[in-house]
Amino acid sequence: RRRHTSEQIITVLREAEAGLANGKTVRMVIRELGISEQTY
């Protein structure tokens, strides 16, 4: 299994927050980021 660094995780979470702030749904954001809902 590949592990992500703390910096990579923070970057993805910031991108997700930005998407949600722009009116996207969680489902749309996680699909764009390539992560699962469980991961998010």
PyMOL Python script that loads the backbone (N, CA, C, O; Angstrom):
from pymol import cmd

cmd.read_pdbstr("""\
ATOM      1  N   ARG A   1       0.820  -1.197   0.000  1.00  0.00           N
ATOM      2  CA  ARG A   1       0.000   0.000   0.000  1.00  0.00           C
ATOM      3  C   ARG A   1       0.852   1.243   0.000  1.00  0.00           C
ATOM      4  O   ARG A   1       1.863   1.324   0.697  1.00  0.00           O
ATOM      5  N   ARG A   2       0.439   2.196  -0.777  1.00  0.00           N
ATOM      6  CA  ARG A   2       1.174   3.447  -0.850  1.00  0.00           C
ATOM      7  C   ARG A   2       0.663   4.405   0.212  1.00  0.00           C
ATOM      8  O   ARG A   2      -0.544   4.606   0.350  1.00  0.00           O
ATOM      9  N   ARG A   3       1.566   4.981   0.946  1.00  0.00           N
ATOM     10  CA  ARG A   3       1.199   5.963   1.970  1.00  0.00           C
ATOM     11  C   ARG A   3       1.482   7.358   1.447  1.00  0.00           C
ATOM     12  O   ARG A   3       2.440   7.575   0.706  1.00  0.00           O
ATOM     13  N   HIS A   4       0.653   8.285   1.834  1.00  0.00           N
ATOM     14  CA  HIS A   4       0.838   9.672   1.430  1.00  0.00           C
ATOM     15  C   HIS A   4       1.483  10.447   2.565  1.00  0.00           C
ATOM     16  O   HIS A   4       1.280  10.140   3.740  1.00  0.00           O
ATOM     17  N   THR A   5       2.260  11.453   2.198  1.00  0.00           N
ATOM     18  CA  THR A   5       2.885  12.292   3.215  1.00  0.00           C
ATOM     19  C   THR A   5       1.842  13.239   3.794  1.00  0.00           C
ATOM     20  O   THR A   5       0.779  13.440   3.207  1.00  0.00           O
ATOM     21  N   SER A   6       2.151  13.809   4.933  1.00  0.00           N
ATOM     22  CA  SER A   6       1.243  14.776   5.559  1.00  0.00           C
ATOM     23  C   SER A   6       0.976  15.945   4.626  1.00  0.00           C
ATOM     24  O   SER A   6      -0.148  16.441   4.546  1.00  0.00           O
ATOM     25  N   GLU A   7       2.013  16.383   3.923  1.00  0.00           N
ATOM     26  CA  GLU A   7       1.855  17.515   3.004  1.00  0.00           C
ATOM     27  C   GLU A   7       0.885  17.185   1.876  1.00  0.00           C
ATOM     28  O   GLU A   7       0.079  18.028   1.483  1.00  0.00           O
ATOM     29  N   GLN A   8       0.960  15.963   1.355  1.00  0.00           N
ATOM     30  CA  GLN A   8       0.053  15.562   0.279  1.00  0.00           C
ATOM     31  C   GLN A   8      -1.387  15.523   0.776  1.00  0.00           C
ATOM     32  O   GLN A   8      -2.301  15.953   0.073  1.00  0.00           O
ATOM     33  N   ILE A   9      -1.587  15.016   1.970  1.00  0.00           N
ATOM     34  CA  ILE A   9      -2.933  14.931   2.533  1.00  0.00           C
ATOM     35  C   ILE A   9      -3.501  16.324   2.752  1.00  0.00           C
ATOM     36  O   ILE A   9      -4.661  16.579   2.427  1.00  0.00           O
ATOM     37  N   ILE A  10      -2.698  17.226   3.300  1.00  0.00           N
ATOM     38  CA  ILE A  10      -3.152  18.603   3.541  1.00  0.00           C
ATOM     39  C   ILE A  10      -3.520  19.282   2.232  1.00  0.00           C
ATOM     40  O   ILE A  10      -4.518  19.999   2.161  1.00  0.00           O
ATOM     41  N   THR A  11      -2.719  19.062   1.197  1.00  0.00           N
ATOM     42  CA  THR A  11      -3.008  19.657  -0.111  1.00  0.00           C
ATOM     43  C   THR A  11      -4.354  19.182  -0.642  1.00  0.00           C
ATOM     44  O   THR A  11      -5.144  19.984  -1.138  1.00  0.00           O
ATOM     45  N   VAL A  12      -4.618  17.891  -0.541  1.00  0.00           N
ATOM     46  CA  VAL A  12      -5.884  17.336  -1.028  1.00  0.00           C
ATOM     47  C   VAL A  12      -7.054  17.892  -0.222  1.00  0.00           C
ATOM     48  O   VAL A  12      -8.089  18.237  -0.791  1.00  0.00           O
ATOM     49  N   LEU A  13      -6.897  17.980   1.102  1.00  0.00           N
ATOM     50  CA  LEU A  13      -7.977  18.513   1.933  1.00  0.00           C
ATOM     51  C   LEU A  13      -8.252  19.979   1.610  1.00  0.00           C
ATOM     52  O   LEU A  13      -9.407  20.404   1.602  1.00  0.00           O
ATOM     53  N   ARG A  14      -7.209  20.748   1.346  1.00  0.00           N
ATOM     54  CA  ARG A  14      -7.407  22.162   0.972  1.00  0.00           C
ATOM     55  C   ARG A  14      -8.127  22.276  -0.366  1.00  0.00           C
ATOM     56  O   ARG A  14      -8.997  23.129  -0.541  1.00  0.00           O
ATOM     57  N   GLU A  15      -7.759  21.411  -1.310  1.00  0.00           N
ATOM     58  CA  GLU A  15      -8.449  21.407  -2.605  1.00  0.00           C
ATOM     59  C   GLU A  15      -9.918  21.043  -2.421  1.00  0.00           C
ATOM     60  O   GLU A  15     -10.791  21.623  -3.066  1.00  0.00           O
ATOM     61  N   ALA A  16     -10.186  20.090  -1.545  1.00  0.00           N
ATOM     62  CA  ALA A  16     -11.568  19.688  -1.277  1.00  0.00           C
ATOM     63  C   ALA A  16     -12.344  20.837  -0.648  1.00  0.00           C
ATOM     64  O   ALA A  16     -13.481  21.100  -1.039  1.00  0.00           O
ATOM     65  N   GLU A  17     -11.750  21.521   0.318  1.00  0.00           N
ATOM     66  CA  GLU A  17     -12.411  22.662   0.954  1.00  0.00           C
ATOM     67  C   GLU A  17     -12.720  23.745  -0.066  1.00  0.00           C
ATOM     68  O   GLU A  17     -13.795  24.344  -0.035  1.00  0.00           O
ATOM     69  N   ALA A  18     -11.782  23.999  -0.968  1.00  0.00           N
ATOM     70  CA  ALA A  18     -11.992  25.016  -1.994  1.00  0.00           C
ATOM     71  C   ALA A  18     -13.151  24.625  -2.903  1.00  0.00           C
ATOM     72  O   ALA A  18     -13.980  25.467  -3.247  1.00  0.00           O
ATOM     73  N   GLY A  19     -13.214  23.373  -3.288  1.00  0.00           N
ATOM     74  CA  GLY A  19     -14.309  22.904  -4.139  1.00  0.00           C
ATOM     75  C   GLY A  19     -15.650  23.031  -3.449  1.00  0.00           C
ATOM     76  O   GLY A  19     -16.629  23.460  -4.060  1.00  0.00           O
ATOM     77  N   LEU A  20     -15.701  22.661  -2.177  1.00  0.00           N
ATOM     78  CA  LEU A  20     -16.953  22.765  -1.421  1.00  0.00           C
ATOM     79  C   LEU A  20     -17.361  24.226  -1.253  1.00  0.00           C
ATOM     80  O   LEU A  20     -18.548  24.549  -1.310  1.00  0.00           O
ATOM     81  N   ALA A  21     -16.392  25.105  -1.048  1.00  0.00           N
ATOM     82  CA  ALA A  21     -16.683  26.531  -0.894  1.00  0.00           C
ATOM     83  C   ALA A  21     -17.231  27.121  -2.189  1.00  0.00           C
ATOM     84  O   ALA A  21     -17.966  28.108  -2.166  1.00  0.00           O
ATOM     85  N   ASN A  22     -16.872  26.514  -3.315  1.00  0.00           N
ATOM     86  CA  ASN A  22     -17.354  26.994  -4.612  1.00  0.00           C
ATOM     87  C   ASN A  22     -18.676  26.365  -5.014  1.00  0.00           C
ATOM     88  O   ASN A  22     -19.124  26.522  -6.150  1.00  0.00           O
ATOM     89  N   GLY A  23     -19.304  25.651  -4.084  1.00  0.00           N
ATOM     90  CA  GLY A  23     -20.634  25.126  -4.347  1.00  0.00           C
ATOM     91  C   GLY A  23     -20.693  23.706  -4.873  1.00  0.00           C
ATOM     92  O   GLY A  23     -21.772  23.221  -5.211  1.00  0.00           O
ATOM     93  N   LYS A  24     -19.560  23.032  -4.951  1.00  0.00           N
ATOM     94  CA  LYS A  24     -19.576  21.651  -5.420  1.00  0.00           C
ATOM     95  C   LYS A  24     -20.011  20.736  -4.284  1.00  0.00           C
ATOM     96  O   LYS A  24     -19.845  21.062  -3.109  1.00  0.00           O
ATOM     97  N   THR A  25     -20.566  19.594  -4.646  1.00  0.00           N
ATOM     98  CA  THR A  25     -20.963  18.616  -3.635  1.00  0.00           C
ATOM     99  C   THR A  25     -19.748  17.776  -3.246  1.00  0.00           C
ATOM    100  O   THR A  25     -18.745  17.747  -3.959  1.00  0.00           O
ATOM    101  N   VAL A  26     -19.852  17.096  -2.110  1.00  0.00           N
ATOM    102  CA  VAL A  26     -18.768  16.212  -1.677  1.00  0.00           C
ATOM    103  C   VAL A  26     -18.504  15.156  -2.745  1.00  0.00           C
ATOM    104  O   VAL A  26     -17.351  14.856  -3.054  1.00  0.00           O
ATOM    105  N   ARG A  27     -19.556  14.600  -3.300  1.00  0.00           N
ATOM    106  CA  ARG A  27     -19.403  13.565  -4.330  1.00  0.00           C
ATOM    107  C   ARG A  27     -18.626  14.093  -5.538  1.00  0.00           C
ATOM    108  O   ARG A  27     -17.768  13.392  -6.075  1.00  0.00           O
ATOM    109  N   MET A  28     -18.918  15.319  -5.966  1.00  0.00           N
ATOM    110  CA  MET A  28     -18.202  15.911  -7.099  1.00  0.00           C
ATOM    111  C   MET A  28     -16.731  16.126  -6.762  1.00  0.00           C
ATOM    112  O   MET A  28     -15.848  15.831  -7.567  1.00  0.00           O
ATOM    113  N   VAL A  29     -16.481  16.642  -5.561  1.00  0.00           N
ATOM    114  CA  VAL A  29     -15.111  16.953  -5.150  1.00  0.00           C
ATOM    115  C   VAL A  29     -14.261  15.689  -5.065  1.00  0.00           C
ATOM    116  O   VAL A  29     -13.147  15.653  -5.588  1.00  0.00           O
ATOM    117  N   ILE A  30     -14.780  14.653  -4.408  1.00  0.00           N
ATOM    118  CA  ILE A  30     -13.965  13.447  -4.251  1.00  0.00           C
ATOM    119  C   ILE A  30     -13.735  12.746  -5.583  1.00  0.00           C
ATOM    120  O   ILE A  30     -12.696  12.118  -5.784  1.00  0.00           O
ATOM    121  N   ARG A  31     -14.690  12.848  -6.486  1.00  0.00           N
ATOM    122  CA  ARG A  31     -14.509  12.251  -7.811  1.00  0.00           C
ATOM    123  C   ARG A  31     -13.384  12.972  -8.552  1.00  0.00           C
ATOM    124  O   ARG A  31     -12.546  12.331  -9.186  1.00  0.00           O
ATOM    125  N   GLU A  32     -13.366  14.306  -8.473  1.00  0.00           N
ATOM    126  CA  GLU A  32     -12.319  15.080  -9.138  1.00  0.00           C
ATOM    127  C   GLU A  32     -10.942  14.796  -8.539  1.00  0.00           C
ATOM    128  O   GLU A  32      -9.943  14.756  -9.256  1.00  0.00           O
ATOM    129  N   LEU A  33     -10.898  14.599  -7.219  1.00  0.00           N
ATOM    130  CA  LEU A  33      -9.621  14.364  -6.546  1.00  0.00           C
ATOM    131  C   LEU A  33      -9.172  12.912  -6.623  1.00  0.00           C
ATOM    132  O   LEU A  33      -8.023  12.596  -6.311  1.00  0.00           O
ATOM    133  N   GLY A  34     -10.071  12.031  -7.036  1.00  0.00           N
ATOM    134  CA  GLY A  34      -9.713  10.627  -7.177  1.00  0.00           C
ATOM    135  C   GLY A  34      -9.602   9.883  -5.862  1.00  0.00           C
ATOM    136  O   GLY A  34      -8.808   8.951  -5.733  1.00  0.00           O
ATOM    137  N   ILE A  35     -10.406  10.298  -4.878  1.00  0.00           N
ATOM    138  CA  ILE A  35     -10.408   9.608  -3.587  1.00  0.00           C
ATOM    139  C   ILE A  35     -11.814   9.105  -3.293  1.00  0.00           C
ATOM    140  O   ILE A  35     -12.786   9.566  -3.890  1.00  0.00           O
ATOM    141  N   SER A  36     -11.913   8.159  -2.370  1.00  0.00           N
ATOM    142  CA  SER A  36     -13.223   7.608  -2.027  1.00  0.00           C
ATOM    143  C   SER A  36     -13.875   8.436  -0.931  1.00  0.00           C
ATOM    144  O   SER A  36     -13.215   9.210  -0.237  1.00  0.00           O
ATOM    145  N   GLU A  37     -15.170   8.260  -0.791  1.00  0.00           N
ATOM    146  CA  GLU A  37     -15.894   8.975   0.258  1.00  0.00           C
ATOM    147  C   GLU A  37     -15.402   8.538   1.638  1.00  0.00           C
ATOM    148  O   GLU A  37     -15.341   9.354   2.558  1.00  0.00           O
ATOM    149  N   GLN A  38     -15.056   7.271   1.789  1.00  0.00           N
ATOM    150  CA  GLN A  38     -14.533   6.774   3.061  1.00  0.00           C
ATOM    151  C   GLN A  38     -13.193   7.426   3.389  1.00  0.00           C
ATOM    152  O   GLN A  38     -12.912   7.737   4.546  1.00  0.00           O
ATOM    153  N   THR A  39     -12.375   7.628   2.368  1.00  0.00           N
ATOM    154  CA  THR A  39     -11.075   8.265   2.580  1.00  0.00           C
ATOM    155  C   THR A  39     -11.253   9.708   3.003  1.00  0.00           C
ATOM    156  O   THR A  39     -10.551  10.200   3.886  1.00  0.00           O
ATOM    157  N   TYR A  40     -12.213  10.394   2.356  1.00  0.00           N
ATOM    158  CA  TYR A  40     -12.443  11.799   2.677  1.00  0.00           C
ATOM    159  C   TYR A  40     -13.006  11.918   4.069  1.00  0.00           C
ATOM    160  O   TYR A  40     -13.273  13.026   4.535  1.00  0.00           O
TER     161      TYR A  40
END
""", "prot")
cmd.dss("prot")
cmd.show_as("cartoon", "prot")
cmd.util.cbc("prot")
cmd.orient("prot")
